[in-house]
């Protein structure tokens, strides 16, 4: 979840300017809809060590 929140912050929220909470929610929902069209599992590469 933490990585996904990082992605949404970088791509949709951080550079945005929102005049209301409704506008912010709409932008998040737009991002999620677009993201879900091309989603793929994350590939973890770190070892247990």
PQR file with spaces between the fields and no chain letter, atoms N, CA, C, O and H, PARSE charges and radii, in Angstrom:
ATOM       1  N    UNK     1       0.811   -1.193    0.000 -0.4000 1.5000
ATOM       2  CA   UNK     1       0.000    0.000    0.000 -0.0000 2.0000
ATOM       3  C    UNK     1       0.859    1.263    0.000  0.5500 1.7000
ATOM       4  O    UNK     1       0.523    2.254   -0.648 -0.5500 1.4000
ATOM       5  N    UNK     2       1.947    1.217    0.719 -0.4000 1.5000
ATOM       6  CA   UNK     2       2.775    2.418    0.815 -0.0000 2.0000
ATOM       7  C    UNK     2       3.287    2.843   -0.562  0.5500 1.7000
ATOM       8  O    UNK     2       3.296    4.030   -0.886 -0.5500 1.4000
ATOM       9  H    UNK     2       2.220    0.412    1.245  0.4000 1.0000
ATOM      10  N    UNK     3       3.709    1.878   -1.362 -0.4000 1.5000
ATOM      11  CA   UNK     3       4.209    2.205   -2.703 -0.0000 2.0000
ATOM      12  C    UNK     3       3.100    2.804   -3.561  0.5500 1.7000
ATOM      13  O    UNK     3       3.332    3.759   -4.303 -0.5500 1.4000
ATOM      14  H    UNK     3       3.702    0.913   -1.099  0.4000 1.0000
ATOM      15  N    UNK     4       1.898    2.243   -3.461 -0.4000 1.5000
ATOM      16  CA   UNK     4       0.776    2.744   -4.255 -0.0000 2.0000
ATOM      17  C    UNK     4       0.451    4.192   -3.875  0.5500 1.7000
ATOM      18  O    UNK     4       0.176    5.014   -4.749 -0.5500 1.4000
ATOM      19  H    UNK     4       1.710    1.467   -2.858  0.4000 1.0000
ATOM      20  N    UNK     5       0.481    4.501   -2.597 -0.4000 1.5000
ATOM      21  CA   UNK     5       0.245    5.878   -2.170 -0.0000 2.0000
ATOM      22  C    UNK     5       1.339    6.807   -2.687  0.5500 1.7000
ATOM      23  O    UNK     5       1.072    7.967   -3.002 -0.5500 1.4000
ATOM      24  H    UNK     5       0.705    3.833   -1.887  0.4000 1.0000
ATOM      25  N    UNK     6       2.558    6.307   -2.773 -0.4000 1.5000
ATOM      26  CA   UNK     6       3.633    7.102   -3.356 -0.0000 2.0000
ATOM      27  C    UNK     6       3.371    7.404   -4.818  0.5500 1.7000
ATOM      28  O    UNK     6       3.603    8.522   -5.278 -0.5500 1.4000
ATOM      29  H    UNK     6       2.775    5.366   -2.516  0.4000 1.0000
ATOM      30  N    UNK     7       2.890    6.413   -5.547 -0.4000 1.5000
ATOM      31  CA   UNK     7       2.586    6.597   -6.965 -0.0000 2.0000
ATOM      32  C    UNK     7       1.465    7.610   -7.157  0.5500 1.7000
ATOM      33  O    UNK     7       1.592    8.524   -7.973 -0.5500 1.4000
ATOM      34  H    UNK     7       2.702    5.505   -5.173  0.4000 1.0000
ATOM      35  N    UNK     8       0.386    7.463   -6.427 -0.4000 1.5000
ATOM      36  CA   UNK     8      -0.740    8.394   -6.588 -0.0000 2.0000
ATOM      37  C    UNK     8      -0.345    9.804   -6.176  0.5500 1.7000
ATOM      38  O    UNK     8      -0.815   10.776   -6.767 -0.5500 1.4000
ATOM      39  H    UNK     8       0.283    6.722   -5.765  0.4000 1.0000
ATOM      40  N    UNK     9       0.509    9.925   -5.176 -0.4000 1.5000
ATOM      41  CA   UNK     9       0.973   11.243   -4.758 -0.0000 2.0000
ATOM      42  C    UNK     9       1.798   11.894   -5.864  0.5500 1.7000
ATOM      43  O    UNK     9       1.595   13.066   -6.184 -0.5500 1.4000
ATOM      44  H    UNK     9       0.891    9.135   -4.696  0.4000 1.0000
ATOM      45  N    UNK    10       2.724   11.142   -6.448 -0.4000 1.5000
ATOM      46  CA   UNK    10       3.583   11.677   -7.503 -0.0000 2.0000
ATOM      47  C    UNK    10       2.805   12.021   -8.770  0.5500 1.7000
ATOM      48  O    UNK    10       3.043   13.063   -9.381 -0.5500 1.4000
ATOM      49  H    UNK    10       2.888   10.190   -6.188  0.4000 1.0000
ATOM      50  N    UNK    11       1.896   11.168   -9.159 -0.4000 1.5000
ATOM      51  CA   UNK    11       1.245   11.316  -10.460 -0.0000 2.0000
ATOM      52  C    UNK    11      -0.049   12.115  -10.463  0.5500 1.7000
ATOM      53  O    UNK    11      -0.457   12.614  -11.511 -0.5500 1.4000
ATOM      54  H    UNK    11       1.703   10.321   -8.663  0.4000 1.0000
ATOM      55  N    UNK    12      -0.699   12.246   -9.322 -0.4000 1.5000
ATOM      56  CA   UNK    12      -2.021   12.867   -9.356 -0.0000 2.0000
ATOM      57  C    UNK    12      -2.247   13.970   -8.340  0.5500 1.7000
ATOM      58  O    UNK    12      -2.999   14.908   -8.606 -0.5500 1.4000
ATOM      59  H    UNK    12      -0.367   11.841   -8.470  0.4000 1.0000
ATOM      60  N    UNK    13      -1.623   13.879   -7.200 -0.4000 1.5000
ATOM      61  CA   UNK    13      -2.001   14.792   -6.121 -0.0000 2.0000
ATOM      62  C    UNK    13      -0.984   15.912   -5.895  0.5500 1.7000
ATOM      63  O    UNK    13      -1.368   17.072   -5.752 -0.5500 1.4000
ATOM      64  H    UNK    13      -1.012   13.117   -6.983  0.4000 1.0000
ATOM      65  N    UNK    14       0.273   15.587   -5.863 -0.4000 1.5000
ATOM      66  CA   UNK    14       1.301   16.548   -5.442 -0.0000 2.0000
ATOM      67  C    UNK    14       1.284   17.837   -6.245  0.5500 1.7000
ATOM      68  O    UNK    14       1.350   18.921   -5.666 -0.5500 1.4000
ATOM      69  H    UNK    14       0.586   14.644   -5.979  0.4000 1.0000
ATOM      70  N    UNK    15       1.198   17.744   -7.540 -0.4000 1.5000
ATOM      71  CA   UNK    15       1.278   18.947   -8.377 -0.0000 2.0000
ATOM      72  C    UNK    15      -0.081   19.589   -8.617  0.5500 1.7000
ATOM      73  O    UNK    15      -0.185   20.615   -9.290 -0.5500 1.4000
ATOM      74  H    UNK    15       1.144   16.863   -8.011  0.4000 1.0000
ATOM      75  N    UNK    16      -1.109   18.983   -8.067 -0.4000 1.5000
ATOM      76  CA   UNK    16      -2.445   19.505   -8.292 -0.0000 2.0000
ATOM      77  C    UNK    16      -2.785   20.668   -7.391  0.5500 1.7000
ATOM      78  O    UNK    16      -2.222   20.837   -6.309 -0.5500 1.4000
ATOM      79  H    UNK    16      -1.024   18.149   -7.521  0.4000 1.0000
ATOM      80  N    UNK    17      -3.701   21.444   -7.858 -0.4000 1.5000
ATOM      81  CA   UNK    17      -4.251   22.531   -7.078 -0.0000 2.0000
ATOM      82  C    UNK    17      -5.748   22.305   -7.021  0.5500 1.7000
ATOM      83  O    UNK    17      -6.424   22.330   -8.050 -0.5500 1.4000
ATOM      84  H    UNK    17      -4.158   21.306   -8.736  0.4000 1.0000
ATOM      85  N    UNK    18      -6.264   22.088   -5.838 -0.4000 1.5000
ATOM      86  CA   UNK    18      -7.658   21.709   -5.691 -0.0000 2.0000
ATOM      87  C    UNK    18      -8.392   22.762   -4.879  0.5500 1.7000
ATOM      88  O    UNK    18      -7.953   23.153   -3.798 -0.5500 1.4000
ATOM      89  H    UNK    18      -5.715   22.067   -5.002  0.4000 1.0000
ATOM      90  N    UNK    19      -9.509   23.212   -5.413 -0.4000 1.5000
ATOM      91  CA   UNK    19     -10.270   24.261   -4.736 -0.0000 2.0000
ATOM      92  C    UNK    19     -11.283   23.706   -3.745  0.5500 1.7000
ATOM      93  O    UNK    19     -11.883   24.456   -2.975 -0.5500 1.4000
ATOM      94  H    UNK    19      -9.866   22.894   -6.292  0.4000 1.0000
ATOM      95  N    UNK    20     -11.472   22.375   -3.767 -0.4000 1.5000
ATOM      96  CA   UNK    20     -12.415   21.768   -2.832 -0.0000 2.0000
ATOM      97  C    UNK    20     -12.060   20.303   -2.612  0.5500 1.7000
ATOM      98  O    UNK    20     -11.305   19.710   -3.382 -0.5500 1.4000
ATOM      99  H    UNK    20     -10.985   21.766   -4.393  0.4000 1.0000
ATOM     100  N    UNK    21     -12.605   19.744   -1.569 -0.4000 1.5000
ATOM     101  CA   UNK    21     -12.403   18.321   -1.285 -0.0000 2.0000
ATOM     102  C    UNK    21     -13.052   17.479   -2.383  0.5500 1.7000
ATOM     103  O    UNK    21     -12.507   16.448   -2.775 -0.5500 1.4000
ATOM     104  H    UNK    21     -13.218   20.226   -0.943  0.4000 1.0000
ATOM     105  N    UNK    22     -14.210   17.910   -2.880 -0.4000 1.5000
ATOM     106  CA   UNK    22     -14.879   17.176   -3.955 -0.0000 2.0000
ATOM     107  C    UNK    22     -13.998   17.095   -5.200  0.5500 1.7000
ATOM     108  O    UNK    22     -13.953   16.063   -5.869 -0.5500 1.4000
ATOM     109  H    UNK    22     -14.653   18.748   -2.562  0.4000 1.0000
ATOM     110  N    UNK    23     -13.305   18.179   -5.502 -0.4000 1.5000
ATOM     111  CA   UNK    23     -12.408   18.191   -6.652 -0.0000 2.0000
ATOM     112  C    UNK    23     -11.243   17.225   -6.442  0.5500 1.7000
ATOM     113  O    UNK    23     -10.854   16.513   -7.367 -0.5500 1.4000
ATOM     114  H    UNK    23     -13.341   19.017   -4.958  0.4000 1.0000
ATOM     115  N    UNK    24     -10.694   17.198   -5.252 -0.4000 1.5000
ATOM     116  CA   UNK    24      -9.611   16.270   -4.929 -0.0000 2.0000
ATOM     117  C    UNK    24     -10.089   14.827   -5.045  0.5500 1.7000
ATOM     118  O    UNK    24      -9.397   13.992   -5.628 -0.5500 1.4000
ATOM     119  H    UNK    24     -11.010   17.777   -4.500  0.4000 1.0000
ATOM     120  N    UNK    25     -11.243   14.531   -4.507 -0.4000 1.5000
ATOM     121  CA   UNK    25     -11.805   13.174   -4.580 -0.0000 2.0000
ATOM     122  C    UNK    25     -12.019   12.766   -6.030  0.5500 1.7000
ATOM     123  O    UNK    25     -11.723   11.631   -6.403 -0.5500 1.4000
ATOM     124  H    UNK    25     -11.805   15.209   -4.034  0.4000 1.0000
ATOM     125  N    UNK    26     -12.529   13.676   -6.847 -0.4000 1.5000
ATOM     126  CA   UNK    26     -12.753   13.383   -8.266 -0.0000 2.0000
ATOM     127  C    UNK    26     -11.433   13.051   -8.962  0.5500 1.7000
ATOM     128  O    UNK    26     -11.372   12.127   -9.774 -0.5500 1.4000
ATOM     129  H    UNK    26     -12.770   14.598   -6.544  0.4000 1.0000
ATOM     130  N    UNK    27     -10.376   13.806   -8.644 -0.4000 1.5000
ATOM     131  CA   UNK    27      -9.067   13.554   -9.265 -0.0000 2.0000
ATOM     132  C    UNK    27      -8.517   12.205   -8.839  0.5500 1.7000
ATOM     133  O    UNK    27      -7.938   11.490   -9.658 -0.5500 1.4000
ATOM     134  H    UNK    27     -10.426   14.557   -7.985  0.4000 1.0000
ATOM     135  N    UNK    28      -8.684   11.846   -7.588 -0.4000 1.5000
ATOM     136  CA   UNK    28      -8.224   10.541   -7.105 -0.0000 2.0000
ATOM     137  C    UNK    28      -8.997    9.434   -7.809  0.5500 1.7000
ATOM     138  O    UNK    28      -8.401    8.446   -8.238 -0.5500 1.4000
ATOM     139  H    UNK    28      -9.154   12.426   -6.923  0.4000 1.0000
ATOM     140  N    UNK    29     -10.294    9.581   -7.933 -0.4000 1.5000
ATOM     141  CA   UNK    29     -11.104    8.567   -8.605 -0.0000 2.0000
ATOM     142  C    UNK    29     -10.736    8.433  -10.076  0.5500 1.7000
ATOM     143  O    UNK    29     -10.733    7.324  -10.611 -0.5500 1.4000
ATOM     144  H    UNK    29     -10.778   10.384   -7.584  0.4000 1.0000
ATOM     145  N    UNK    30     -10.424    9.546  -10.740 -0.4000 1.5000
ATOM     146  CA   UNK    30      -9.971    9.501  -12.135 -0.0000 2.0000
ATOM     147  C    UNK    30      -8.650    8.749  -12.246  0.5500 1.7000
ATOM     148  O    UNK    30      -8.464    7.929  -13.145 -0.5500 1.4000
ATOM     149  H    UNK    30     -10.427   10.447  -10.306  0.4000 1.0000
ATOM     150  N    UNK    31      -7.742    9.036  -11.327 -0.4000 1.5000
ATOM     151  CA   UNK    31      -6.448    8.363  -11.341 -0.0000 2.0000
ATOM     152  C    UNK    31      -6.614    6.857  -11.138  0.5500 1.7000
ATOM     153  O    UNK    31      -6.008    6.061  -11.855 -0.5500 1.4000
ATOM     154  H    UNK    31      -7.893    9.702  -10.597  0.4000 1.0000
ATOM     155  N    UNK    32      -7.428    6.472  -10.171 -0.4000 1.5000
ATOM     156  CA   UNK    32      -7.633    5.056   -9.877 -0.0000 2.0000
ATOM     157  C    UNK    32      -8.232    4.336  -11.088  0.5500 1.7000
ATOM     158  O    UNK    32      -7.805    3.231  -11.422 -0.5500 1.4000
ATOM     159  H    UNK    32      -7.921    7.118   -9.589  0.4000 1.0000
ATOM     160  N    UNK    33      -9.210    4.948  -11.741 -0.4000 1.5000
ATOM     161  CA   UNK    33      -9.831    4.334  -12.921 -0.0000 2.0000
ATOM     162  C    UNK    33      -8.800    4.136  -14.029  0.5500 1.7000
ATOM     163  O    UNK    33      -8.762    3.071  -14.646 -0.5500 1.4000
ATOM     164  H    UNK    33      -9.557    5.845  -11.470  0.4000 1.0000
ATOM     165  N    UNK    34      -7.974    5.130  -14.289 -0.4000 1.5000
ATOM     166  CA   UNK    34      -6.946    5.015  -15.329 -0.0000 2.0000
ATOM     167  C    UNK    34      -5.871    4.004  -14.923  0.5500 1.7000
ATOM     168  O    UNK    34      -5.423    3.210  -15.750 -0.5500 1.4000
ATOM     169  H    UNK    34      -8.005    5.995  -13.788  0.4000 1.0000
ATOM     170  N    UNK    35      -5.462    4.032  -13.672 -0.4000 1.5000
ATOM     171  CA   UNK    35      -4.430    3.114  -13.176 -0.0000 2.0000
ATOM     172  C    UNK    35      -4.887    1.667  -13.277  0.5500 1.7000
ATOM     173  O    UNK    35      -4.102    0.789  -13.634 -0.5500 1.4000
ATOM     174  H    UNK    35      -5.825    4.677  -13.001  0.4000 1.0000
ATOM     175  N    UNK    36      -6.143    1.416  -12.966 -0.4000 1.5000
ATOM     176  CA   UNK    36      -6.664    0.050  -12.987 -0.0000 2.0000
ATOM     177  C    UNK    36      -6.722   -0.547  -14.388  0.5500 1.7000
ATOM     178  O    UNK    36      -6.759   -1.769  -14.531 -0.5500 1.4000
ATOM     179  H    UNK    36      -6.781    2.129  -12.675  0.4000 1.0000
ATOM     180  N    UNK    37      -6.731    0.286  -15.423 -0.4000 1.5000
ATOM     181  CA   UNK    37      -6.744   -0.228  -16.795 -0.0000 2.0000
ATOM     182  C    UNK    37      -5.427   -0.886  -17.173  0.5500 1.7000
ATOM     183  O    UNK    37      -5.406   -1.790  -18.009 -0.5500 1.4000
ATOM     184  H    UNK    37      -6.701    1.279  -15.308  0.4000 1.0000
ATOM     185  N    UNK    38      -4.325   -0.447  -16.568 -0.4000 1.5000
ATOM     186  CA   UNK    38      -3.002   -0.977  -16.915 -0.0000 2.0000
ATOM     187  C    UNK    38      -2.277   -1.554  -15.710  0.5500 1.7000
ATOM     188  O    UNK    38      -1.053   -1.680  -15.731 -0.5500 1.4000
ATOM     189  H    UNK    38      -4.342    0.287  -15.889  0.4000 1.0000
ATOM     190  N    UNK    39      -2.995   -1.898  -14.686 -0.4000 1.5000
ATOM     191  CA   UNK    39      -2.358   -2.364  -13.448 -0.0000 2.0000
ATOM     192  C    UNK    39      -1.594   -3.665  -13.669  0.5500 1.7000
ATOM     193  O    UNK    39      -1.909   -4.460  -14.555 -0.5500 1.4000
ATOM     194  H    UNK    39      -3.989   -1.795  -14.669  0.4000 1.0000
ATOM     195  N    UNK    40      -0.597   -3.847  -12.845 -0.4000 1.5000
ATOM     196  CA   UNK    40       0.207   -5.065  -12.835 -0.0000 2.0000
ATOM     197  C    UNK    40       0.757   -5.222  -11.429  0.5500 1.7000
ATOM     198  O    UNK    40       0.959   -4.232  -10.726 -0.5500 1.4000
ATOM     199  H    UNK    40      -0.341   -3.201  -12.126  0.4000 1.0000
ATOM     200  N    UNK    41       1.000   -6.449  -11.016 -0.4000 1.5000
ATOM     201  CA   UNK    41       1.550   -6.642   -9.665 -0.0000 2.0000
ATOM     202  C    UNK    41       2.942   -6.008   -9.547  0.5500 1.7000
ATOM     203  O    UNK    41       3.695   -5.943  -10.519 -0.5500 1.4000
ATOM     204  H    UNK    41       0.836   -7.254  -11.587  0.4000 1.0000
ATOM     205  N    UNK    42       3.258   -5.551   -8.357 -0.4000 1.5000
ATOM     206  CA   UNK    42       4.595   -5.039   -8.112 -0.0000 2.0000
ATOM     207  C    UNK    42       5.551   -6.219   -8.028  0.5500 1.7000
ATOM     208  O    UNK    42       5.202   -7.265   -7.481 -0.5500 1.4000
ATOM     209  H    UNK    42       2.647   -5.604   -7.568  0.4000 1.0000
ATOM     210  N    UNK    43       6.746   -6.059   -8.563 -0.4000 1.5000
ATOM     211  CA   UNK    43       7.778   -7.095   -8.477 -0.0000 2.0000
ATOM     212  C    UNK    43       8.768   -6.694   -7.399  0.5500 1.7000
ATOM     213  O    UNK    43       9.553   -5.764   -7.583 -0.5500 1.4000
ATOM     214  H    UNK    43       7.029   -5.209   -9.008  0.4000 1.0000
ATOM     215  N    UNK    44       8.731   -7.398   -6.273 -0.4000 1.5000
ATOM     216  CA   UNK    44       9.627   -7.086   -5.169 -0.0000 2.0000
ATOM     217  C    UNK    44      10.980   -7.739   -5.441  0.5500 1.7000
ATOM     218  O    UNK    44      11.045   -8.917   -5.794 -0.5500 1.4000
ATOM     219  H    UNK    44       8.094   -8.154   -6.123  0.4000 1.0000
ATOM     220  N    UNK    45      12.027   -6.996   -5.282 -0.4000 1.5000
ATOM     221  CA   UNK    45      13.356   -7.526   -5.576 -0.0000 2.0000
ATOM     222  C    UNK    45      14.266   -7.581   -4.347  0.5500 1.7000
ATOM     223  O    UNK    45      15.375   -8.109   -4.435 -0.5500 1.4000
ATOM     224  H    UNK    45      11.974   -6.040   -4.995  0.4000 1.0000
ATOM     225  N    UNK    46      13.833   -7.056   -3.221 -0.4000 1.5000
ATOM     226  CA   UNK    46      14.656   -7.063   -2.013 -0.0000 2.0000
ATOM     227  C    UNK    46      14.717   -8.470   -1.416  0.5500 1.7000
ATOM     228  O    UNK    46      13.755   -9.235   -1.489 -0.5500 1.4000
ATOM     229  H    UNK    46      12.933   -6.627   -3.149  0.4000 1.0000
ATOM     230  N    UNK    47      15.837   -8.781   -0.842 -0.4000 1.5000
ATOM     231  CA   UNK    47      15.986  -10.081   -0.183 -0.0000 2.0000
ATOM     232  C    UNK    47      15.558   -9.954    1.283  0.5500 1.7000
ATOM     233  O    UNK    47      15.375   -8.846    1.787 -0.5500 1.4000
ATOM     234  H    UNK    47      16.619   -8.159   -0.783  0.4000 1.0000
ATOM     235  N    UNK    48      15.405  -11.062    1.944 -0.4000 1.5000
ATOM     236  CA   UNK    48      15.029  -11.076    3.352 -0.0000 2.0000
ATOM     237  C    UNK    48      16.164  -10.571    4.231  0.5500 1.7000
ATOM     238  O    UNK    48      15.933  -10.158    5.367 -0.5500 1.4000
ATOM     239  H    UNK    48      15.554  -11.962    1.535  0.4000 1.0000
ATOM     240  N    UNK    49      17.372  -10.602    3.720 -0.4000 1.5000
ATOM     241  CA   UNK    49      18.527  -10.132    4.494 -0.0000 2.0000
ATOM     242  C    UNK    49      18.522   -8.644    4.504  0.5500 1.7000
ATOM     243  O    UNK    49      19.405   -8.028    5.099 -0.5500 1.4000
ATOM     244  H    UNK    49      17.560  -10.937    2.796  0.4000 1.0000
